[in-house]
Every structure is written in C-alpha cells, then in structure tokens.
Amino acid sequence: MKKIYIMIMALAMTFILNGCASPDYSQYYKLSPEHLQVRQVQTRIYETNDEEQLLTASTHVLQDLGYIVEKTDFDLGFLTCYKDREAIEADQVVGRFLVALLAGVDIGNDVAQRIKVTLVISSIKDNPNKKVVRVSFVRAVTNTHNVTRYELILEPAIYQDFFNKLSQSVFLTAEKI
C-alpha cells in the first residue's frame, strides 16, 4: 500500500513539475518568408516633415473611400477606421446548398464583413524630412452561424490605390488646392 502511495505521489509531482517548465515561445516570433514582401506592399516613404498633415491627408483619403474613423492620435501618428460590407457571394450560397443537399450538413456562408484599417506614421531616424506610412487592411468576416474569422488583405492593388490617392492628397494639401 505504501509503494502505491509513493508511486502516485511521484507521478503527481512529475505532472506538477512538468507544468512549471517554461514553454518554447521561439516559434511565435519567427517571421514567415513572405513577411518582407507584405511589409513592402504596406509601406511608403513620403518627403515631408509634417506628420500632422500626412495623418490628416490619410484620414481624408480613407473617409473618401467610405471608412468611418474610430481613433486618431496625432501625437503617436496613429489612425484606425472601419467599413462594414455584405459578404454574401453567389458561389458560396450554391456551394452551401449542394453540401447541405448531399451531406445533410449546414456549413453556413458569409453574411457580413468589417474591413478594419490601421495606419501608423513614423519618422526616419537619420532623416526627419521623411516619414514612413504603413497601412494594413484586415477583414473580419462573420457567417450565418455567427462565427467570425480574420483575414489580412494582401491584394497589392488595394494598397497601391490607397497610396496613389494619399500621394495626390498630400500634393494638393501642400499646394493649398
């Protein structure tokens, strides 16, 4: 009886001490191979020392694109905004119907999405007359089962369109047009 008690205690101590071991977090800090490409698409450098003007121009461009501003911090050079849209697609509805018909399972389909934009402006350490603008677009898609998934939008055309409009806005603002 005493041997069983000692074995149970030893086993319990093993589990307790194993739970105190430090997990390996190094895998969480590894960047994917395409990370640099994504960053290049999301980032542009502007020849200006007026961070406030750049943030104001960014706000105007996003509002013109239909986004609602959530938060702006001129001291930090930070802006967040969002736009709500429908996410219903005909091919997804047909696919849902076929799966329900053949398998008898309702997989749900996307019904709503919120596109969130985060924009950060920072200075280049060696050159105060240049500002770095980094913007990211993220979709939060909700389906008929009220399950939400998040996707980073990586389509270069969206970023290119934003930066083209921002460049025009910065030029017009600088020329007071």
N, C-alpha and C positions, 0 to 999 in steps of 0.2 A: 504494500500500500504506500509505503514511504517512497519507493522508487517511482511509482506512478506520479505521485505528488511532485517530486523533484523534476521529472521529465516535463510535466505540464508547466511548472514554473519556468524551466529553461526555455521551453517553446514560447511561452508568453513573453519572456524577456527578449528573445530573439526578435519577435514581432515588434515589440516596443522600441528596441534599439534600432531596428531597421527603419522604422518610421521617423527616427531622428536624423537619418542620413541626409545629407544635402543633395538635392536633385541636380542633375546636369542641365543648366539653363543655356549652355553654349549654342544649342541648336536653335534657340529662339532669336538669337542675334545674328544669324547668318543671313546674308542678303542673297536673293535669287540672282542668277546670271543676267536676267533682263532688267534688273533694278536700275542700272545706269541708263539704259535706254528710256525707261519710263521717266526718270528724272529729267533727262534731256528734253523730252516732249513737254513736260510740265513747267519748264523754267525758261525765262528770258531775262536778258540784261538790258536795262534802259539807261541812257545817258542823261541823268538828271540828279540833282542833289535835293530835290523837293519831294520827299517821301509822301507828304500830305497830298500834294497834287496828284501823285501816282495812285494813291489809295482812293481819292475822290473820283478820278477817271475810271478806275476799276469798278467802283460802286455804280457809276452811271452806266457803264457798258453792261454789267450784269442785270441792272434794272431794265435796260432796253431789251435784253434777251428774255425778260419775263420772270426774273428771280426776285424773291422777296428777301430783303436784308434782315438777318437775325441779329447780328452783332458786328460792330465796327469799333476797333480800338486804334486810334491814330498814334498813340504813344508806342504801341507794340507793332504797328504796321500789319494789323490782322483784320480779316473780314470773313464772315460766314453768311451764307444765304441759301435759299432752297426754292424749289419749284415743284409743285405737285402735278402729276400727269396720269392719265389712264395707262394701264399696261396690258390691256386685252389685245391679243393678236389672234387672227382668224385661224392660223395653222395650229396654234396651241389649243384652241377650242375644239377643232376637228380631232386632234390627237387625243384629247381628254375623252371625247365621245367614243372613239374607237377602243381605247383602253378599258373604259367602263363597259362597253358592249362585249368585248372579247374576254376580259379578265374579271369583270364584275367588281372592279376597284375604282373608287373616285380619287384620282391623283390631284385634283384641283388645278386651277390655272390662275395666272397672274391677273390681278384686277386693278392694282394701284401701285404707283411708284412715286417716290420723292427723290429728286435729284438734289444732292447737297454739294455746295461749293465751298471750299476752304482756300483762302488766298493769304499769303504771307509775303511781306516785302521786307527785305533786309539789305544792309549796306555791305559793300565790298570793303574789306578791312584796309587794303592798300590804296583804294581809290574812292573817296567819299562822293565823287561826282557820278558814280554808277550805282544803280540799285538793282537788286535781283528780285524778280517777281516769280513766285512759284504758286501754281494753282492746281487743285485736284478736284475732279468731279467724281462723285460716288452715288450709285443708285441704291435705294432701299426699296425692294420690290416685295409687295405683300400679295399672297394668293388667297383663294376662296376659303382656305382653312385657317386664315389669319396667321400664317407663318411668314415671317419676313426674312429675306436673305439680302446680303450686302455685296455689291459688286463695284470694284474700281473701274471706272470708264477709261479705257485705254485707246480709244479711237483718235489717232493723231489729228484728224480733220477738225474735231471739236476744239482741241487746244489751239490749233493753228488759227481757226476762225476767231476764237476769243482774243488771241494775241494780236491779230491783224486789226480788230476793232479797237483794242486797247491802244495800239500804236497810233491809230487815227485820232482817237480821243485825246491822247497826250499831245499830239501835234496841234490839234485845234485849240486845246486849252492853252498851250504855250503861245500860240499866235493870237490868242484872245478873239477867236472867231466863234 
